[in-house]
Amino acid sequence: MLDNKGFDLWADGYDKSVELSEENDEYPFAGYKDVLNTIYNIVHKRGKARILDVGFGTGILTKKLYDDGYKIYGIDFSQKMIEIAKEKMPLARLIKYDFSKGLPEEIKDSSFDYIISTYAMHHLEDEEKVKFIEKLENYLNKDGKIIIGDIVFETKKLLEECKVNYNEYWDDEEVYFVFEDLRKSLLNKNISFTEISHCSGVIQISKS
């Protein structure tokens, strides 16, 4: 896993490196734009909403929502990425924090219509993902949703096939979502999965 210094060094070239992988339909960012567009369209079904973006990076998705008048809060642990995003969204509430440690004090009394996260939560172990998602649910308004766009595989078999196909580039330090396992761990939750590419998808979890 990259630490915050690694992400700081990567920040300026992050969008370009993502675009190259996405355009070539290759792991890890195949389907990246479609993932973001899918989340954007889900959020747009509701009018002006309060949104928390966990691991917002350079703010590609949240910038579009910000421009549409949505109230944006964000958490990221890279100061450089926060600076880039802040230039795009000067009135957004952007907080430097490592979400692997939970959620910052600054939002403890806040609630949101949508909590979104794109290409960030695969840095958590599977058990940590489940605990974090359960914690996030406490910050949802009525009828709120958690929407996760990431490197996701519907089954363990599909993950293993991708690992074989991209063995030379596979990052063993990252822990990718396997939807069938996540659904079992969140057994009583209203949860769904939309496959976007061979290595990406969107998970929706509605407030129970």
C-alpha positions in Angstrom: 0.0 0.0 0.0 1.2 3.5 -0.8 1.6 5.7 2.2 0.6 9.4 2.1 4.1 10.4 0.8 3.7 7.9 -2.0 0.3 9.4 -2.9 1.8 12.9 -2.6 4.5 12.0 -5.2 1.9 10.4 -7.4 -0.7 13.2 -7.2 0.4 15.3 -10.2 0.5 12.4 -12.5 -2.3 10.4 -11.0 -5.1 11.3 -13.4 -2.8 10.6 -16.4 -1.7 7.2 -15.2 -5.4 6.3 -14.5 -6.4 7.4 -18.0 -3.7 5.3 -19.7 -4.9 2.1 -17.9 -8.5 2.9 -18.5 -8.1 3.6 -22.2 -6.3 0.3 -22.7 -9.1 -1.6 -20.8 -6.4 -3.0 -18.5 -6.2 -3.8 -14.8 -6.4 -1.9 -12.5 -8.4 1.0 -14.0 -10.4 -0.6 -16.8 -13.9 1.0 -16.6 -12.7 3.8 -14.4 -14.7 6.6 -16.2 -17.8 4.4 -16.4 -17.5 3.7 -12.6 -17.5 7.5 -12.0 -20.3 8.1 -14.4 -22.4 5.4 -12.8 -22.0 6.9 -9.3 -22.7 10.4 -10.7 -25.9 9.3 -12.3 -27.1 7.5 -9.1 -26.4 10.7 -7.0 -28.2 12.8 -9.6 -31.5 11.0 -9.0 -31.7 13.2 -5.9 -31.7 17.0 -5.9 -29.2 19.0 -3.9 -27.7 16.5 -1.4 -25.0 16.3 1.2 -22.1 14.1 0.1 -19.1 12.7 1.9 -16.4 11.4 -0.4 -14.0 9.0 1.3 -10.6 9.1 -0.4 -11.5 11.8 -2.9 -8.0 12.1 -4.4 -7.8 14.9 -7.0 -11.6 15.4 -6.9 -12.5 14.2 -10.4 -16.0 13.0 -9.4 -16.7 15.4 -6.6 -15.8 18.4 -8.8 -18.7 17.5 -11.1 -21.1 17.2 -8.1 -19.7 20.4 -6.6 -20.3 22.3 -9.8 -23.9 21.0 -9.8 -24.5 22.5 -6.3 -24.1 19.5 -4.1 -22.7 20.1 -0.6 -19.3 18.3 -0.6 -17.3 17.0 2.4 -14.2 14.9 1.8 -11.6 12.9 3.5 -8.1 12.1 2.1 -4.7 11.6 3.7 -2.6 13.1 0.9 -2.0 16.8 1.5 -0.9 17.2 -2.2 -4.2 15.7 -3.5 -6.2 17.9 -1.1 -4.4 21.0 -2.5 -5.3 19.9 -6.0 -8.9 19.2 -5.1 -9.2 22.5 -3.1 -8.3 24.5 -6.2 -11.2 22.9 -8.0 -13.6 23.1 -5.0 -12.7 26.0 -2.8 -15.9 25.9 -0.8 -15.9 22.1 -0.1 -15.0 20.9 3.4 -11.9 18.8 2.7 -10.3 17.1 5.7 -6.8 15.5 5.9 -7.3 12.2 7.6 -6.4 8.5 7.3 -9.7 6.7 7.0 -8.1 3.4 7.9 -8.2 4.9 11.4 -12.0 5.6 11.1 -13.6 9.0 10.7 -12.3 12.4 11.8 -13.8 14.3 14.7 -14.8 17.2 12.3 -17.7 15.2 10.9 -18.8 13.3 14.1 -22.1 15.3 14.3 -22.7 15.3 10.5 -25.0 13.2 8.4 -25.1 12.7 4.6 -27.4 11.6 1.8 -24.6 9.8 0.0 -21.3 8.6 1.2 -19.2 7.7 -1.8 -15.7 6.2 -2.2 -13.9 5.5 -5.4 -10.7 3.4 -5.7 -9.8 3.9 -2.1 -11.2 1.2 0.1 -9.1 -1.6 -1.4 -6.4 -0.4 0.9 -8.3 -1.9 3.8 -8.3 -5.5 4.8 -11.6 -7.3 4.2 -12.6 -7.3 7.9 -11.7 -3.6 8.1 -13.9 -2.9 5.1 -16.9 -4.5 6.7 -16.4 -2.6 10.0 -15.8 0.7 8.2 -18.9 0.3 6.0 -21.0 -0.5 9.2 -19.6 2.7 10.8 -20.3 4.8 7.7 -24.0 3.6 7.8 -24.4 5.5 11.0 -23.7 8.8 9.2 -26.4 8.3 6.6 -29.6 10.3 6.5 -32.9 8.4 6.0 -32.9 6.8 2.5 -29.2 7.5 2.3 -26.7 5.3 0.4 -23.1 4.2 0.6 -21.8 3.9 -3.0 -18.4 2.3 -3.6 -16.7 2.3 -7.0 -13.5 0.3 -7.0 -11.6 -2.7 -8.2 -14.3 -5.3 -7.6 -14.9 -8.9 -8.6 -18.2 -10.6 -8.3 -16.6 -13.9 -7.3 -13.2 -15.1 -6.0 -12.8 -17.1 -9.2 -13.0 -13.9 -11.3 -10.4 -12.3 -9.1 -8.0 -15.2 -9.4 -8.5 -15.2 -13.2 -7.6 -11.5 -13.4 -4.6 -12.1 -11.1 -3.3 -14.7 -13.5 -3.9 -12.5 -16.6 -2.1 -9.5 -15.0 0.4 -11.4 -12.8 3.3 -9.1 -13.8 1.4 -6.0 -12.6 -0.7 -7.4 -9.8 -0.4 -5.5 -6.5 -0.4 -8.1 -3.7 -0.5 -5.3 -1.1 -4.0 -4.2 -2.1 -7.1 -6.1 -1.0 -9.8 -6.0 -3.7 -13.5 -6.4 -3.1 -15.1 -9.8 -3.8 -18.8 -9.0 -3.8 -20.0 -12.5 -2.9 -17.9 -12.4 0.2 -18.9 -8.9 1.1 -22.6 -9.7 0.8 -22.2 -12.6 3.2 -20.4 -10.4 5.7 -23.1 -7.8 5.4 -25.9 -10.4 5.4 -28.7 -8.2 6.7 -27.9 -5.1 4.6 -29.6 -4.0 1.5 -26.7 -4.4 -0.9 -26.3 -4.6 -4.7 -23.5 -4.8 -7.2 -23.2 -3.6 -10.8 -20.3 -4.9 -12.8 -18.6 -2.2 -15.0 -15.6 -4.0 -16.4 -13.6 -7.2 -15.9 -12.0 -5.6 -12.8 -14.3 -2.9 -11.7 -17.8 -2.3 -10.4 -20.1 -0.3 -8.2 -21.5 -1.5 -4.8 -24.5 0.2 -3.3 -25.5 -0.2 0.3 -28.8 1.4 1.4 -29.5 2.5 5.0 -31.2 -0.4 6.7 
